[in-house]
Amino acid sequence: MATDAKRLKTEGSDPLQSFLQWCEGVGLKLNNKVYISKEGTVAEYGMLAKEDIDEGELLFTIPRTALLQQGTTKVLAVLEEGKASLENTSGWVPLLLALMYEYTSPQSHWRPYLSLWPDFTALDHPMFWSKDERDRLLKGTGIPEAVDTDLTNIQKEYKDIVLPFITLHPDLWDPARHTLDLYRSLVAFVMAYSFQEPLDEDEEDEKDPNPPMMVPIADMLNHVSNHNANLEYTPECLKMVSVRSIRKGEEVFNTYGQMANWQLLHMYGFAEPYQSNSNDTADIPMSNVYKAAVQVTRSEAEQRLLVEKWSLLCEMEMVGDKGVFIFGKSGSLTDTEMYTTLKILCMSVEEFEDFRENEGWEEADDDDEEKMLQALSNEGLPSLPPLWRRLVHAAARFTLDSYGEDMQKDKVLLEDKDGYAKLSSRQRRALQVRYGQKTILHQLLELTKP
């Protein structure tokens, strides 16, 4: 991999200009009002406005032939032939194999595009942090557990699927060059830069999600929750369109979706300042709600009843061993699961027996869903029945106590400009994630206090 990185660095003094020339050659059309730059952007590359842009203006179009995906790579035939052996849960393996080939092939059609990433040191996902650093800086956020799962899956996928496949095709891949380290870096590259075309609404229940694809130019736009551009998909091409007016000199921001800060850091390697991310969330492990319910039992009979209630909730698929209840800045985002869990846990013996005999509730209608949503919003939480509030309060407290750093200490660090500036980029991103989650949980404590 080091050899490939060195070769990429020497191909032209200005990789960006070579890439833009390549874009012209493949039919990618860029509006004269925008340009790509490394200066004046929030990350390494970004798009800026040369002139004022109105809402609804077309910023660029990308023909589907310019997308790097299984259907456009030079190794398409080999991937199609081995399709059955490449199936996996993520659906990423064909693209990753294509990237391993194209990234290391001197004759690759995608050379000017991939030359923008001469190595992957700019990728700083938590998967590249040491385990000690993840556990120390991100304890309680859910990221260390997600990364551990990722790393286990990547290693297993490479060993069980990728390595046997590339060994069968020594003319295209070489295990000495196409290593697990390169594969891991390309997984992070796909995490951070790929796009998945959404399914039509009528296909969502019938088809698996579309596989990821690399979209030149579009993947250079940075993300904020309050974005000003959006990618649209048509049969012939992909289009980036402004969704509000953009002033001259402003950065053009795409959206990666409604992403909480922990998701941004885990998947993309960055986080928004906690106050500016309107989509930030905090997770309360379902096990913490059970732990809170155990605290209020006063006899063995009540403990047995609690076990029965929880078993029924598991059967109803409202709770699970590793499940979480999600809260955003305005209240619960898993209102049906949270409301149903609280209602059943707080039932009397008679209410619970009656509930079981009637095989639960009928399917919720729109009025019921609105009732649940309102009850678990910031406005409704203080009016919940006392026992419901007690369970939510205790579960939020257990969750807050699981973080490695004290909330007040994080607050002081965020507000101390000199101290914050001395932190490493990893420490700053971890702090933004932690404090954003703790703020939501602390708000929940205030709204449910006795």
Disulfide bonds with the S-S distance in Angstrom:
none
